Amino acid sequence: MTGNDGDERRWTIGELAKATGVTIRTLYHYDEIGLVQAGERTASGHRRYTGADLRQLYRVRALRGLGLSLEEIANVLARPVDDLTAMRGLLAAQLAELDLQTARIGQLKQRLDGLVGLLDQSVMPDPEQFMTTLEMISVYESYFGQEVRDDLAKRRMQLGADALERFRAEWLVLLREAREHMLADTPVDDPRVREVATRWEALATALQSGDQQVDQRTQAAGMAFWRDNSAGISEEISRQIDWLDAGDLPAIMTYFERVRKARDEHESGA
């Protein structure tokens, strides 16, 4: 501890580093960028930190712990103490970023769960099959850029695991019903088939975010992905559904397209 001027304590840079857990190198850097500067200097030029400097350092540490950059911290601390507008904006942005990271982690966890589940099957998958699954993930990411994947991750987080499971269960029911009608060659203008198609479309709509721009971007990526990789996608999905053959999904999608076309023609002629 250094000598005092009056009753206020002064710290050398080494003492301050030891007392706060901040390295001397970091304190030098904070001084250089004007974030935390020693309030006083000795006659020989040595830094002496005051109580106000210590409080400033604790504020910097607290804001740093919230994930703010040094530049953002400097902007906050440059404002009057009672002006919290900038702080609120920065914290809101930080929360949004954390929400996005949480969504990305959830997306990655879901993917890893699927791969681990594949490896944990009673009969281990063929190595080629497993690598094909990994390859399909890579292809998926080439069509669904980071922005679209983030949109999807946010939507999944908004819906929650329970809602997503209900959607999946309903999708499987609709897929099975559509397959049965397709294999039975039920006419596309049959009311039962139209009802299945209507529920299918309603399910897809319910999964949308409600933001037209986001939904259009996602839909465009999905259509391109399916157009160019329908065989691989179908094969991957058929591995996960024991009653679905690899060629069923493209045939069902074609069947639904015929249903929609017949419905549109009926409505336009009505």
Phi, psi and omega in degrees: 000140181270174176293161183251153171252101188078221182263354184273134180283151174236147179239140168285169180295326178292318179294320180294319179299317181292321183287329187253346182082007177268134183291155177299321179300318179295319179297320176300317181294317178299322179294317182298323182267003176079017183278311175225106181248147179295131183288341182220164175225147175281174180299332180270003175094006180282143181289142173225120183266135181263177177299323178295322178294321179297317178297322178297319179296319179294324177296317180298315180298318181295316180292324177297323179294340176275359176094008179283148177283165179297323178296317178295320178298318180299319179296321179294312185288342178283343180276161176301150185302326183272003178263100184257010182299310181297321180298317180298317179298318180293318180292324177296318178295322179294321177297318179298321179293320178294321176300318180295317179297321178298318179296319179295319179296319177298321179295316179294320179298318179299318180295315180294322177302319180296318180291319178295319177300322178296320180286336183271002178299151182303326175251115183300140180292154174298136180307322180295321178296316181296317179293328176295322177297316177298320179297320180296325176298317179296319178297317178306315183291335178286335178267319180262094180298174185302321181297316180291319179297324177293319177301315181294320180296318178297318182295319178298320180293321178297318182288320181088160185296320183295315180295320180296322178294322177294319177298317180297317180298317179294321179297319179295321177298313181295321180297317180294316180296317180297320180296318180297317179294320181296313181293330178277357181057041176295131181305143185291344178263009178292132181304328180293321180289319179299323180294320177295317180297321179295318177294323178299313181293322179295323179295317179297320180295320181295335179278348181287160183277338185093349175270112187302317182295315179296315183293322178294320179296316180294316181298318180297318179295318180296319180294319179294319179298314180292317182301318186268346187223025186301323181296312180294320179297314181298318179296319180294317180293321181296334177293332184268346181237111190293336182265005182253125176275157185302326182272358185290317187297313177299323180294322179293319179296320177295320179299314178297324179296320177295322178297314180296319179297316179296320179295317180296319179295322179295316182290325179287335179268352182287000000 
